């Protein structure tokens, strides 16, 4: 997902209980690898979500069963005439994107690759200049936090530990890529792969403010803020802890 989602991304096998922390690229055999390794002018194995203001567009995603390796993800991108870059997370997912990959400042667990990282016969390498999006100011963060006090309106109820109606200014039960001002990865608790178990793990973890989980697959905890998610369909789901109520102290 984007977290990362470090998601999610995003991203996913049913036997995985914890999300992998790193991707070892040097040991992977790639069909379209370039002599001498990744080209210096391309963005390769970058763990920063793209800047969604750059015009990049999501194409499609594959789960780990269909696209289990980096080489398979490269091949999937090559086979799609619109694919310019992709995200890959071992044992989790592969997602294809079109447009220019421009780096944001959101650190995630999965890796991003431009197709120009690989030497594909018949595909012209496109050099793009990586840019960094400046983080939002602390004033913007303060405004978001202040809005928290407005969600407890009259008539609100708590149903199965979830606020009803859902707070309009919080990310609750939403797919997509992370969009916020701060993201601190707090780990992936072993055995937590449901909404309830991931929620409880976040509740018991100091500093945990939101989480992403994929049913029967993984759970990732984060500190910071999640103000919105993009409208892309992802295999993982986001929850702000302010979506919940009446949790044991």
N, C-alpha and C positions, 0 to 999 in steps of 0.2 A: 501496500500500500502504500505516495508518495509514496514514518516513519518512518515511522518508521519509524515513521516510521520509519539514536539509530533505530519498517513495518514490517513491514511489513510487509515492508511492504511485502508490505505489502504483500502481502506476502507481502500442493501442500498435502503431504501424505498423512494418512490416518494414524500411523504409528509414531510420528514425531511428537515428542513431548516438550522439547525445548528448541528454540530457534538457534541456528548456528551463529556464532559470534563473528567469524571471519570467513573470507573466501580465499582459498589458495589457488591462485591463477597459474603460477609458474609450473605446477606439476600437471596441468591439464593439457592434453593433446588436442589442438584445434586444427580442423581441416584447412581453414583459410588463414592460418597464422602467417605473419609477415616475417621475412628474414630479418633477424636482429631484434625481434620483439615488437611491442606496440610502437607505432609512430609517435614521435614526441609532440607533434602538432595536434594530435587528436586527444579527446577525453576518454580514457580507458581505465576501467576498474576504479571509478570514482564513486565514493559513498556520500554523495550530496544530491538531493533531489533536484530536478530541473526547476528553473524559474518559470512558474506557470504564466507569467506575463509575457513570455517570449513567443507565444503563439504555438507552442508544441501541442500536438494532439495525440491522444491515446487511440490505438488501433484495436488491439485485442490482447488477451492474456491466455496463458497455458498453465496448468498445474504441473506439479513435479512428476506425475505419472506419465503425462504426455511429452514433457520436455525435461528430462531428468538432469541433463548436463549443460555446461556452458556451450559446448560444441553444438548441441541440439538447439540451443537458443539462438546461436549465431546462424545456423541453417534456417531456422524459422524466419529470422529477419531477412535473410538473403532471398528466401522464397516469396516474400511479400514485397511487391514492387514499391509500396509506399513507405516501407520501414527505413528510417534513417538512424535510429538509435534504439536501445532496449535496456530494460532492467532485468537483472538475474539474481536470484537468491537460491543457493543450493538446497535441494529438498523442499523448496517452497513454491517458487513461481518464476515464470518468464513473461515479461510484458513488452509488447512492441509499440513504438511511438514514431510519429513522423514530425518533421520540422527540424529546427535547430536545437541542440542541447546546450542550454546555458545554465551554468551552475547557480543554485541558490546557496544559502548558508545553513540549510537544514540537513544535519547529519543523519544518515540512516544506516541500517545494517546491510542492505542489499547494494549491489554494484551496478553502475551505469556504464554503458559502452556505446560509443558512436560506431556505426558500421565501418567507418574509415579506420577503425583500429585494426581491421582485418583486410587482407589482400584477396579480394574477391574478383575473379576474372569477369570482365564485362560490367562491373560496377565502378563507376568513377568515384575516386576518393574525394570527399568534400571536406575541406578544412574549415572549421569554425573556431572562432575565438571565444574561449571560455571567459565568462564574466561572473562577477560576484554581486549578488544583491545585498545591499546594506540592510542590516537588521533594523526593525522598527524601533522607535525610541521608547524609552521607559515610560513616557507619558501615555503612549498608546496602551501599554500593558496595564498601567494603573486604571485607565478608563474601563478596560475589560473586567478587571477584578471588581471594580465598584459596581458593575452591572449585576454581579452575583446576588446582591442583596435585593434586587427587584424581582427575582424569579419566584420568591415565596409569596405569591399573591393569595388573596382571600379565595376560598373555594378549592384550594389545592389539596389533593389527597395523596396517600401513599399506598400503592397497590403492588404487592409482592416486592417490596423494597425499592420500587421505582416511582418517581414523581409523576403524578397525573393531574393536569396535562403535562406533557414533556416541556421542560424549560425551553423557550424559544431561542434563547441566546446561548444554549449549550449544544455540544455535539453528542447526540444520544442515538445509538443504534444506526450509525451511518457508515456506508461504504465510501471509499475514495482515498485520495492522497492527503497527507497532513498539510495543514495550512495554519501556521501560528507564528508566534514570536520567539518562543524558547522551547527547546526539546532536550531533555536530559534522560538518557537511557538508564533504566534502573534494573535491567535484567529480565530474564524469562524464567519464571518459577517452574520447577519440575512438577509435572502432574497437573498443572493448571491448563485446561484446554476447553473450558466452557465459560459462558458469560459469568455465571455465578462464582466459579472457582477463581477466575481471573479478577473479578471484582473484589473478592475477599482477600486475594493476595495483594492487590493494590491498597486496600483498606489497611492491611497490616504492615505495609511497607512505608517507612518514613519518607515523606516528600513526594509520594506518588499522587499525581493529580488526574491522570487519565491512562487508558490502556487500549491496546488493540488485540483482538483475538480472532482466530479462525476455528470454527467448531471442530472439536476432536483432533486438533492439530497443534496449535501453539498459542501462547499468551506472552505479550511483551508489555512491560510497565514503563511509564514515563513520568518525569517531573516537568514542570513548566506550564505552558498554556497551549491549548488547542482551541482556536477561535472558529475554525471552519474546516471542511474537507472539500476537495474537488468533486466534480460530479462523475468521475470515472468509476466504473464498476470494478471492485476489487474483491478478492476472496476473503479478506479480513474486514473486521467491523470495529469501529471506534466508539468508545464511551468516555465521557467526562465523568469524574466521580460525583459531580453535582447533579447528575441524572438520578442518583440513588438517595434513599432516605431510610431512616430508622435502622441503620446498621449498628451493630453492637460497638460500643466504644472500645 
